[in-house]
Amino acid sequence: MLINASPVNPETRIPHPSRGDVAIILSGGGARAAYQVGVLRGLSRHFPRARPLILAGESAGAINAAYLAAHSGTLPEAVEDLARLWSQLTADEIFRVGALSLARNVLRWGTRLMSGGAAIAPEARGLLDTAPLRALLERSFAPADGELVGIAKNLDRGLLKAIALTTINYSTGQTVTWVQGGRIRDWERPLRRSVGTRLTIDHVLASAALPFLFPAVRLGDDWYGDGGVRLHAPLSPAIHLGAERILAISTRYRPTHEEADQPAVHGYPPPAQVAGILLDAIFLDLIDYDALVLERLNRLLGKLARQEWGELRPVDLLVLRPSQDLARLAAGCEACLPRGLRFFVRGLGAHETSRPALLSLVMFMPEYLQPLMRIGESDVEARLDEVAAFLTD
């Protein structure tokens, strides 16, 4: 990322700064990803000539990362267009919200569960039909035969070094990170590997396919889903791509000890409460653990002579997270949901918990998204000195 005092010529190749490349990592969280857009808006307001050279995203964060990577304008222009998209978003632009569509999917799942594995059991994919999301992304990205052609253009112009979108391969159980960029070494572990490719709408949809709720997406011969599943090291894609500074934008609120001790439900927990805790644990908790590991590694390297580092290197990290509980805010917006969807989530017991994390994943309504964006902007203001020291050379 470059920060200077002169206007940016979008046709000029941007050199790497002396402190190394900056990566922005955008995690999951469904509708809570609107908070990321607010943070990006705050960053672009104070650092209008900055642009991340490395982007990494999974789940809903993959949509935001891909949008920034494919946009031809400056960072403020890209963020404003993204903010405009999120601020007007409604649930029916993400999935079919009609009572008939929801009932049909629920009936299909119920029939399959009760079939005992009979050959006549219907195929059950996601509980929600995400055809509207595909149409929205095609309008927003203007792909050519599905490819996000803006990414290749920005790579050629030097406005981008690499982008990584992470998915889970349901056939093998492997976490697969799809990477587009030049001079990148692939990495491979038994359950985690990278694949160089030209990113398409299908890669974005696959990374954002919430398990059980959204249908998996076919890439090649296999079916892929949300990249947050089994992503034990969410910072690793950016590190593999050469980042020496990582700005991670999490949608996970960190409660105080007093808040953490307060129960969200009284009595037996409804399905919505259990599912919300599981989804938070899958998608959002691991970034805190990975940040702790990176901090310990940095301290260890600081005690060693440089020649002993081998292939390791210190990486600066700054995590920005909500100052308010975004799941708790969703409870006050339940009445804004379409009738069919509201009936569905209430059936799962979303109204019985004060922290409906499951509800916050699907709360694609301006009444919820716009406040999240404002919180993101204010959180940047509150930590502006810290952010400036991290980004500037």
C-alpha positions, 0 to 999 in steps of 0.5 A: 500500500502506498501513501504519498502527498501527490495525486494518484495516476491510475495508469501509473504502476505503484511501487512497493513501500519501504515497510513492505506490502500491506494486505487487507483481510476481510473475514466472514459474518454474513450481513455483518460484513457491512461493518467492513464496508464502514471501516473501509470507508473510514480508511479511504476518507483519511487515506484517499491515496492508499490502496492495498496491494494484497487482498484476502477474503472468505465468506461474505468478506470474499464479496468485498475483497473481490469488489475492491480488487476488480474496481478500476477507480481509486480506493475512495471511488471503489469503497463509495460504490461498494457502500452504495451497494450495501446501504441499499441491499435487501434480503430479496436481492440475496435469496428468495424470501417468498413463503412458498420458496422457503416452505419448498426448501424446508419441505425438501429437507424434511422429506430427505431426513424422514426418507431413511436414505431411500432412493426416492429422497429429494436432493437437498441443497441450501435452505435458501435459494441464492439465485438473486445473489448471483444476479446481483454479483453479475450486475455489480461485477460485469464479468466476461464469461463469468470472469472478474476481468477487472482483477487482471486489469488492476494486476497489469496496472500495478494497482494490485499484487494478488487476491486470495478467496478461500473456500472449503471443498466438500468432496475432500474436506480441504480448505482451498484458497484460490489465488490470482496474481503474479509471481506467487508460490503455491502452498500445500498442506494435507488439508490446506492448499492454494490454486492459481486461477482467474477468479470468477463469479462462481469463486465468490459465490462458493466462498460466501456459501454459508453451510446449510443455508446457502447451496454449495457451488460447483468449481470444476468437478467438486462442490465448494462452500464457505471459506470460513469452514475449517480455516484454521489460519485465516491470516496465512493466505496474506502471509503466503502472498508476501504481506509484511503488514496485515490489516484484518477487519473482523466482524466479531465483537470482543465482549468485556468479562461482565458482558461475557458472563451475561446469558443471552437466553434463559431456559433451554437454548433454541436452535438459533442460539446453538447455531449462532454460537457454532457459526461464530466459532467456525467463522470468527473466533479463529482470527483471534487465535491466529493473531495470538500465534503471529504475535508469539512468532514475532516475539520469537523472531525478535530474539533470534539473529536474522540468519536464523529466521530461515523462511520465516519473517515478522509480520505486523498485524492490526485487527479492527473489530466492532465496538458494539455487538453486531449480533445484539443489534440485529434483535431490534431489526427483526420486524423489518424482515420479509414476512416469510423469512421472519416466520422462518427465523422465529421458528428457529427461536431467534426471538428468544435470544438477546444475541441472535447471531444467526439472525445477524447473518441473514439480516440484509436490510438497510435498517441493519446494514446502514448502522453497521457501516456507521459503526465501522466508520466511527471505529476508524475515527476512534483508532485513527492515530493507531491506524495511521502509524500502522499504514504510513511509512 
